[in-house]
Amino acid sequence: MEQTLLNIGFGSTVVADRVVAIVSPNSAPMKRLKDEAREEKRLVDATHGRRTRSIIIMDSNHIVLSAIQAETISQRFSTLTEQP
């Protein structure tokens, strides 16, 4: 069973099959989601010190922060899932 990796920027990847949602971090509910994940030790910060531009929600209930725009990651995800 081969796992497809989704590039989330700056050398970081996540397993594409485990991604539930890719969202923008600008709304208050997303900021709350990020803060709750940090408190519960479920937050993975893959921004490498840059500004958070997208939040990736995983099926394991982990939250991954990325410095790449949510639209860009969504496009990458779409191209991965289109392949047979």
N, CA, C and O atoms as CSV, one atom per row, in Angstrom:
chain,resi,resn,atom,element,x,y,z
A,1,MET,N,N,0.843,-1.174,0.000
A,1,MET,CA,C,0.000,0.000,0.000
A,1,MET,C,C,0.894,1.246,0.000
A,1,MET,O,O,1.639,1.487,0.950
A,2,GLU,N,N,0.811,2.009,-1.051
A,2,GLU,CA,C,1.641,3.193,-1.191
A,2,GLU,C,C,0.881,4.427,-0.713
A,2,GLU,O,O,-0.282,4.632,-1.060
A,3,GLN,N,N,1.557,5.242,0.087
A,3,GLN,CA,C,0.943,6.460,0.591
A,3,GLN,C,C,1.403,7.645,-0.244
A,3,GLN,O,O,2.595,7.810,-0.503
A,4,THR,N,N,0.449,8.466,-0.663
A,4,THR,CA,C,0.759,9.656,-1.433
A,4,THR,C,C,0.982,10.810,-0.478
A,4,THR,O,O,0.163,11.072,0.403
A,5,LEU,N,N,2.105,11.502,-0.660
A,5,LEU,CA,C,2.429,12.629,0.209
A,5,LEU,C,C,2.046,13.935,-0.461
A,5,LEU,O,O,2.278,14.126,-1.655
A,6,LEU,N,N,1.459,14.831,0.317
A,6,LEU,CA,C,1.052,16.153,-0.145
A,6,LEU,C,C,2.065,17.168,0.361
A,6,LEU,O,O,2.275,17.288,1.568
A,7,ASN,N,N,2.695,17.901,-0.553
A,7,ASN,CA,C,3.674,18.917,-0.201
A,7,ASN,C,C,2.950,20.128,0.394
A,7,ASN,O,O,2.108,20.744,-0.259
A,8,ILE,N,N,3.290,20.457,1.637
A,8,ILE,CA,C,2.656,21.617,2.286
A,8,ILE,C,C,3.654,22.761,2.452
A,8,ILE,O,O,3.399,23.709,3.195
A,9,GLY,N,N,4.778,22.671,1.766
A,9,GLY,CA,C,5.719,23.776,1.720
A,9,GLY,C,C,6.969,23.583,2.554
A,9,GLY,O,O,6.939,22.978,3.627
A,10,PHE,N,N,8.070,24.111,2.036
A,10,PHE,CA,C,9.360,24.158,2.736
A,10,PHE,C,C,9.834,22.790,3.205
A,10,PHE,O,O,10.356,22.645,4.311
A,11,GLY,N,N,9.645,21.794,2.356
A,11,GLY,CA,C,10.129,20.450,2.646
A,11,GLY,C,C,9.214,19.621,3.523
A,11,GLY,O,O,9.563,18.492,3.866
A,12,SER,N,N,8.069,20.133,3.895
A,12,SER,CA,C,7.137,19.398,4.750
A,12,SER,C,C,6.052,18.735,3.913
A,12,SER,O,O,5.594,19.292,2.915
A,13,THR,N,N,5.648,17.543,4.330
A,13,THR,CA,C,4.592,16.817,3.634
A,13,THR,C,C,3.655,16.176,4.654
A,13,THR,O,O,4.029,15.951,5.805
A,14,VAL,N,N,2.430,15.887,4.211
A,14,VAL,CA,C,1.472,15.115,4.999
A,14,VAL,C,C,0.925,14.008,4.101
A,14,VAL,O,O,0.989,14.113,2.876
A,15,VAL,N,N,0.395,12.961,4.700
A,15,VAL,CA,C,-0.199,11.866,3.930
A,15,VAL,C,C,-1.542,12.362,3.385
A,15,VAL,O,O,-2.443,12.711,4.148
A,16,ALA,N,N,-1.660,12.387,2.060
A,16,ALA,CA,C,-2.830,12.976,1.393
A,16,ALA,C,C,-4.139,12.286,1.780
A,16,ALA,O,O,-5.169,12.946,1.911
A,17,ASP,N,N,-4.107,10.966,1.965
A,17,ASP,CA,C,-5.329,10.223,2.290
A,17,ASP,C,C,-5.884,10.567,3.669
A,17,ASP,O,O,-7.047,10.283,3.956
A,18,ARG,N,N,-5.073,11.170,4.516
A,18,ARG,CA,C,-5.497,11.471,5.883
A,18,ARG,C,C,-5.989,12.902,6.042
A,18,ARG,O,O,-6.419,13.287,7.129
A,19,VAL,N,N,-5.933,13.704,4.965
A,19,VAL,CA,C,-6.377,15.094,5.025
A,19,VAL,C,C,-7.902,15.146,4.992
A,19,VAL,O,O,-8.533,14.552,4.118
A,20,VAL,N,N,-8.485,15.858,5.948
A,20,VAL,CA,C,-9.933,16.034,6.003
A,20,VAL,C,C,-10.316,17.360,5.362
A,20,VAL,O,O,-11.268,17.429,4.585
A,21,ALA,N,N,-9.561,18.428,5.696
A,21,ALA,CA,C,-9.892,19.763,5.187
A,21,ALA,C,C,-8.651,20.633,5.125
A,21,ALA,O,O,-7.704,20.460,5.892
A,22,ILE,N,N,-8.681,21.578,4.187
A,22,ILE,CA,C,-7.640,22.589,4.047
A,22,ILE,C,C,-8.360,23.928,4.101
A,22,ILE,O,O,-9.153,24.246,3.214
A,23,VAL,N,N,-8.086,24.716,5.141
A,23,VAL,CA,C,-8.854,25.939,5.362
A,23,VAL,C,C,-7.937,27.136,5.591
A,23,VAL,O,O,-6.760,26.988,5.920
A,24,SER,N,N,-8.503,28.316,5.408
A,24,SER,CA,C,-7.805,29.565,5.677
A,24,SER,C,C,-7.856,29.854,7.177
A,24,SER,O,O,-8.874,29.585,7.813
A,25,PRO,N,N,-6.788,30.393,7.752
A,25,PRO,CA,C,-6.741,30.593,9.207
A,25,PRO,C,C,-7.330,31.918,9.691
A,25,PRO,O,O,-7.201,32.242,10.871
A,26,ASN,N,N,-7.968,32.685,8.820
A,26,ASN,CA,C,-8.350,34.056,9.156
A,26,ASN,C,C,-9.587,34.196,10.022
A,26,ASN,O,O,-9.743,35.223,10.682
A,27,SER,N,N,-10.469,33.214,10.050
A,27,SER,CA,C,-11.722,33.363,10.798
A,27,SER,C,C,-11.515,33.037,12.286
A,27,SER,O,O,-10.588,32.317,12.658
A,28,ALA,N,N,-12.378,33.572,13.098
A,28,ALA,CA,C,-12.305,33.333,14.545
A,28,ALA,C,C,-12.436,31.847,14.902
A,28,ALA,O,O,-11.701,31.378,15.771
A,29,PRO,N,N,-13.346,31.081,14.264
A,29,PRO,CA,C,-13.418,29.646,14.594
A,29,PRO,C,C,-12.120,28.887,14.279
A,29,PRO,O,O,-11.748,27.961,15.001
A,30,MET,N,N,-11.442,29.281,13.212
A,30,MET,CA,C,-10.185,28.598,12.875
A,30,MET,C,C,-9.082,28.960,13.869
A,30,MET,O,O,-8.249,28.119,14.206
A,31,LYS,N,N,-9.075,30.204,14.335
A,31,LYS,CA,C,-8.103,30.600,15.363
A,31,LYS,C,C,-8.367,29.842,16.658
A,31,LYS,O,O,-7.429,29.430,17.341
A,32,ARG,N,N,-9.644,29.657,16.996
A,32,ARG,CA,C,-10.020,28.901,18.190
A,32,ARG,C,C,-9.597,27.439,18.045
A,32,ARG,O,O,-9.081,26.840,18.988
A,33,LEU,N,N,-9.818,26.871,16.860
A,33,LEU,CA,C,-9.419,25.490,16.567
A,33,LEU,C,C,-7.913,25.314,16.767
A,33,LEU,O,O,-7.466,24.340,17.372
A,34,LYS,N,N,-7.141,26.265,16.252
A,34,LYS,CA,C,-5.682,26.234,16.383
A,34,LYS,C,C,-5.266,26.326,17.852
A,34,LYS,O,O,-4.395,25.577,18.293
A,35,ASP,N,N,-5.874,27.228,18.606
A,35,ASP,CA,C,-5.525,27.399,20.020
A,35,ASP,C,C,-5.876,26.158,20.841
A,35,ASP,O,O,-5.113,25.751,21.717
A,36,GLU,N,N,-7.029,25.564,20.556
A,36,GLU,CA,C,-7.424,24.342,21.267
A,36,GLU,C,C,-6.459,23.198,20.956
A,36,GLU,O,O,-6.084,22.436,21.847
A,37,ALA,N,N,-6.062,23.084,19.697
A,37,ALA,CA,C,-5.125,22.024,19.308
A,37,ALA,C,C,-3.776,22.222,19.997
A,37,ALA,O,O,-3.138,21.253,20.407
A,38,ARG,N,N,-3.347,23.470,20.122
A,38,ARG,CA,C,-2.067,23.759,20.795
A,38,ARG,C,C,-2.141,23.333,22.266
A,38,ARG,O,O,-1.210,22.721,22.789
A,39,GLU,N,N,-3.249,23.662,22.924
A,39,GLU,CA,C,-3.412,23.305,24.337
A,39,GLU,C,C,-3.437,21.796,24.536
A,39,GLU,O,O,-2.929,21.290,25.536
A,40,GLU,N,N,-4.032,21.072,23.580
A,40,GLU,CA,C,-4.180,19.618,23.691
A,40,GLU,C,C,-3.035,18.859,23.030
A,40,GLU,O,O,-3.109,17.640,22.878
A,41,LYS,N,N,-1.974,19.571,22.636
A,41,LYS,CA,C,-0.770,18.962,22.033
A,41,LYS,C,C,-1.083,18.197,20.740
A,41,LYS,O,O,-0.480,17.160,20.461
A,42,ARG,N,N,-2.045,18.730,19.947
A,42,ARG,CA,C,-2.396,18.132,18.662
A,42,ARG,C,C,-1.966,19.014,17.503
A,42,ARG,O,O,-2.310,18.734,16.355
A,43,LEU,N,N,-1.207,20.090,17.787
A,43,LEU,CA,C,-0.830,21.059,16.765
A,43,LEU,C,C,0.545,20.726,16.206
A,43,LEU,O,O,1.495,20.493,16.954
A,44,VAL,N,N,0.640,20.706,14.860
A,44,VAL,CA,C,1.916,20.518,14.180
A,44,VAL,C,C,2.191,21.804,13.406
A,44,VAL,O,O,1.462,22.141,12.473
A,45,ASP,N,N,3.243,22.517,13.796
A,45,ASP,CA,C,3.576,23.786,13.158
A,45,ASP,C,C,4.627,23.537,12.078
A,45,ASP,O,O,5.802,23.328,12.378
A,46,ALA,N,N,4.186,23.560,10.809
A,46,ALA,CA,C,5.089,23.338,9.671
A,46,ALA,C,C,5.331,24.638,8.903
A,46,ALA,O,O,5.604,24.615,7.703
A,47,THR,N,N,5.228,25.781,9.608
A,47,THR,CA,C,5.404,27.076,8.949
A,47,THR,C,C,6.868,27.478,8.841
A,47,THR,O,O,7.203,28.372,8.064
A,48,HIS,N,N,7.748,26.835,9.607
A,48,HIS,CA,C,9.174,27.166,9.623
A,48,HIS,C,C,9.392,28.637,9.943
A,48,HIS,O,O,10.232,29.296,9.329
A,49,GLY,N,N,8.636,29.146,10.902
A,49,GLY,CA,C,8.801,30.517,11.358
A,49,GLY,C,C,8.112,31.571,10.519
A,49,GLY,O,O,8.216,32.763,10.808
A,50,ARG,N,N,7.415,31.149,9.493
A,50,ARG,CA,C,6.701,32.106,8.630
A,50,ARG,C,C,5.267,32.269,9.110
A,50,ARG,O,O,4.818,31.580,10.025
A,51,ARG,N,N,4.556,33.200,8.472
A,51,ARG,CA,C,3.164,33.460,8.833
A,51,ARG,C,C,2.278,32.279,8.420
A,51,ARG,O,O,2.466,31.714,7.343
A,52,THR,N,N,1.333,31.910,9.251
A,52,THR,CA,C,0.403,30.822,8.932
A,52,THR,C,C,-0.577,31.285,7.868
A,52,THR,O,O,-1.285,32.275,8.056
A,53,ARG,N,N,-0.618,30.560,6.735
A,53,ARG,CA,C,-1.524,30.916,5.649
A,53,ARG,C,C,-2.574,29.852,5.382
A,53,ARG,O,O,-3.528,30.087,4.641
A,54,SER,N,N,-2.397,28.666,5.991
A,54,SER,CA,C,-3.423,27.628,5.858
A,54,SER,C,C,-3.376,26.689,7.054
A,54,SER,O,O,-2.343,26.510,7.698
A,55,ILE,N,N,-4.532,26.099,7.323
A,55,ILE,CA,C,-4.663,25.104,8.383
A,55,ILE,C,C,-5.151,23.822,7.727
A,55,ILE,O,O,-6.141,23.820,6.994
A,56,ILE,N,N,-4.445,22.736,8.000
A,56,ILE,CA,C,-4.806,21.437,7.438
A,56,ILE,C,C,-5.317,20.572,8.583
A,56,ILE,O,O,-4.618,20.354,9.572
A,57,ILE,N,N,-6.540,20.084,8.435
A,57,ILE,CA,C,-7.155,19.249,9.462
A,57,ILE,C,C,-7.011,17.796,9.023
A,57,ILE,O,O,-7.405,17.426,7.917
A,58,MET,N,N,-6.443,16.980,9.903
A,58,MET,CA,C,-6.178,15.581,9.596
A,58,MET,C,C,-7.237,14.683,10.237
A,58,MET,O,O,-7.914,15.093,11.180
A,59,ASP,N,N,-7.379,13.461,9.726
A,59,ASP,CA,C,-8.376,12.534,10.273
A,59,ASP,C,C,-8.016,12.046,11.681
A,59,ASP,O,O,-8.866,11.496,12.381
A,60,SER,N,N,-6.778,12.242,12.092
A,60,SER,CA,C,-6.338,11.870,13.438
A,60,SER,C,C,-6.648,12.962,14.459
A,60,SER,O,O,-6.275,12.859,15.627
A,61,ASN,N,N,-7.342,14.019,13.997
A,61,ASN,CA,C,-7.712,15.175,14.807
A,61,ASN,C,C,-6.521,16.097,15.065
A,61,ASN,O,O,-6.609,17.001,15.895
A,62,HIS,N,N,-5.410,15.876,14.362
A,62,HIS,CA,C,-4.275,16.785,14.442
A,62,HIS,C,C,-4.522,17.975,13.522
A,62,HIS,O,O,-5.211,17.861,12.509
A,63,ILE,N,N,-3.953,19.108,13.888
A,63,ILE,CA,C,-4.043,20.329,13.108
A,63,ILE,C,C,-2.641,20.670,12.643
A,63,ILE,O,O,-1.723,20.769,13.457
A,64,VAL,N,N,-2.464,20.854,11.328
A,64,VAL,CA,C,-1.153,21.176,10.760
A,64,VAL,C,C,-1.209,22.593,10.206
A,64,VAL,O,O,-2.100,22.931,9.426
A,65,LEU,N,N,-0.247,23.421,10.617
A,65,LEU,CA,C,-0.161,24.789,10.113
A,65,LEU,C,C,0.854,24.838,8.983
A,65,LEU,O,O,1.913,24.217,9.069
A,66,SER,N,N,0.535,25.577,7.919
A,66,SER,CA,C,1.437,25.723,6.784
A,66,SER,C,C,1.546,27.189,6.391
A,66,SER,O,O,0.612,27.967,6.588
A,67,ALA,N,N,2.699,27.562,5.832
A,67,ALA,CA,C,2.924,28.930,5.370
A,67,ALA,C,C,2.533,29.102,3.907
A,67,ALA,O,O,2.737,30.174,3.338
A,68,ILE,N,N,1.976,28.062,3.292
A,68,ILE,CA,C,1.518,28.122,1.905
A,68,ILE,C,C,0.021,28.425,1.898
A,68,ILE,O,O,-0.709,27.953,2.770
A,69,GLN,N,N,-0.435,29.198,0.935
A,69,GLN,CA,C,-1.859,29.548,0.828
A,69,GLN,C,C,-2.722,28.292,0.733
A,69,GLN,O,O,-2.324,27.302,0.119
A,70,ALA,N,N,-3.900,28.340,1.340
A,70,ALA,CA,C,-4.826,27.198,1.318
A,70,ALA,C,C,-5.207,26.826,-0.113
A,70,ALA,O,O,-5.344,25.644,-0.427
A,71,GLU,N,N,-5.380,27.832,-0.988
A,71,GLU,CA,C,-5.751,27.559,-2.381
A,71,GLU,C,C,-4.649,26.774,-3.098
A,71,GLU,O,O,-4.939,25.873,-3.884
A,72,THR,N,N,-3.404,27.113,-2.829
A,72,THR,CA,C,-2.272,26.415,-3.458
A,72,THR,C,C,-2.224,24.964,-3.011
A,72,THR,O,O,-2.045,24.066,-3.833
A,73,ILE,N,N,-2.379,24.729,-1.724
A,73,ILE,CA,C,-2.356,23.352,-1.211
A,73,ILE,C,C,-3.548,22.576,-1.746
A,73,ILE,O,O,-3.421,21.393,-2.064
A,74,SER,N,N,-4.708,23.225,-1.852
A,74,SER,CA,C,-5.891,22.566,-2.412
A,74,SER,C,C,-5.660,22.151,-3.859
A,74,SER,O,O,-6.076,21.066,-4.267
A,75,GLN,N,N,-5.005,22.997,-4.634
A,75,GLN,CA,C,-4.691,22.650,-6.032
A,75,GLN,C,C,-3.749,21.459,-6.083
A,75,GLN,O,O,-3.944,20.552,-6.892
A,76,ARG,N,N,-2.734,21.448,-5.233
A,76,ARG,CA,C,-1.800,20.317,-5.182
A,76,ARG,C,C,-2.546,19.044,-4.801
A,76,ARG,O,O,-2.298,17.981,-5.369
A,77,PHE,N,N,-3.455,19.152,-3.843
A,77,PHE,CA,C,-4.244,18.005,-3.401
A,77,PHE,C,C,-5.108,17.470,-4.536
A,77,PHE,O,O,-5.217,16.259,-4.726
A,78,SER,N,N,-5.728,18.390,-5.295
A,78,SER,CA,C,-6.570,17.989,-6.419
A,78,SER,C,C,-5.784,17.230,-7.468
A,78,SER,O,O,-6.256,16.216,-7.982
A,79,THR,N,N,-4.583,17.709,-7.796
A,79,THR,CA,C,-3.780,17.027,-8.807
A,79,THR,C,C,-3.332,15.646,-8.326
A,79,THR,O,O,-3.181,14.729,-9.134
A,80,LEU,N,N,-3.121,15.492,-7.030
A,80,LEU,CA,C,-2.734,14.180,-6.486
A,80,LEU,C,C,-3.885,13.193,-6.566
A,80,LEU,O,O,-3.689,12.027,-6.909
A,81,THR,N,N,-5.098,13.665,-6.246
A,81,THR,CA,C,-6.233,12.748,-6.190
A,81,THR,C,C,-6.822,12.459,-7.573
A,81,THR,O,O,-7.593,11.510,-7.719
A,82,GLU,N,N,-6.480,13.249,-8.582
A,82,GLU,CA,C,-6.974,12.986,-9.948
A,82,GLU,C,C,-6.256,11.813,-10.601
A,82,GLU,O,O,-6.819,11.134,-11.459
A,83,GLN,N,N,-5.001,11.574,-10.190
A,83,GLN,CA,C,-4.221,10.508,-10.819
A,83,GLN,C,C,-4.804,9.147,-10.483
A,83,GLN,O,O,-5.254,8.924,-9.359
A,84,PRO,N,N,-4.799,8.218,-11.466
A,84,PRO,CA,C,-5.372,6.890,-11.233
A,84,PRO,C,C,-4.573,6.058,-10.257
A,84,PRO,O,O,-4.942,4.919,-9.970
